[in-house]
Amino acid sequence: MKINLEESGTIKNTFYVAKINGNHIGDIYKEIDGFFYFEPAQGSTGIYSEEYLAALLFELQQLNAPWKETIRKYFDNEPKKDQV
């Protein structure tokens, strides 16, 4: 299953999320902590299959991977308490 992500032309780090049939299901946006989050569309109703949820998870993991790596590298280079 695949979902479509379309970058917002007006808001940086925001993506319009739609099912293959074009139905808008929500938006993915970058929060102040640097991670991307999914917000369901206002007034959205209905149910989503595990395939759609897995596709959404995959997209979030891809978008968040670079930031997670940056954080991991930062903490890997922090001196240990006994080294201070």
C-alpha positions in Angstrom: 0.0 0.0 0.0 1.2 3.5 -0.8 0.2 6.9 0.3 1.0 10.1 -1.6 3.0 12.9 0.1 2.9 16.3 -1.5 5.0 19.1 -0.2 3.1 22.2 0.8 4.0 25.1 -1.4 3.3 27.6 1.4 4.5 26.0 4.7 8.0 24.7 4.9 8.4 21.1 6.2 4.7 20.3 5.8 3.3 17.5 3.6 -0.2 16.9 2.4 -1.0 13.2 2.9 -3.5 11.4 0.6 -4.5 7.9 -0.2 -3.9 6.7 -3.7 -7.5 7.6 -4.6 -6.7 11.2 -3.7 -8.6 11.5 -0.5 -6.8 13.8 2.0 -6.2 12.0 5.2 -4.1 14.5 7.0 -0.8 16.3 7.1 2.8 15.6 8.2 4.6 18.5 9.7 7.8 19.2 11.5 7.4 20.2 15.1 9.7 22.4 17.2 11.6 19.3 18.5 12.8 18.6 15.0 10.6 15.5 14.4 7.9 15.0 11.9 4.4 14.1 13.1 1.1 13.1 11.4 -2.1 15.1 12.1 -5.4 13.7 10.8 -7.4 16.0 8.6 -10.0 18.1 10.4 -13.3 16.3 10.5 -11.8 13.1 9.0 -13.7 10.0 9.8 -13.5 6.4 8.8 -11.1 3.7 9.3 -7.6 2.9 8.0 -6.2 -0.5 7.2 -2.9 -1.8 8.6 -1.4 -1.3 5.2 -2.2 2.5 5.2 -0.9 2.8 8.7 2.3 0.9 7.8 2.8 3.2 4.8 2.3 6.2 7.1 4.8 4.8 9.6 7.3 4.2 6.8 7.1 7.8 5.6 7.5 9.2 9.1 10.5 6.9 9.7 12.1 8.1 6.5 11.5 11.8 7.3 12.7 11.4 10.9 15.8 9.3 10.2 18.3 12.1 9.5 17.3 13.9 12.7 17.5 10.7 14.8 21.0 10.2 13.3 22.0 13.7 14.2 20.8 13.2 17.8 22.5 9.8 18.1 25.9 11.3 16.9 25.6 14.2 19.4 25.1 11.8 22.3 27.7 9.4 21.1 30.3 12.2 21.3 29.2 13.4 24.7 31.9 12.8 27.4 31.0 10.2 30.0 30.5 11.4 33.5 33.8 9.8 34.7 35.6 11.7 31.9 34.6 15.1 33.0 
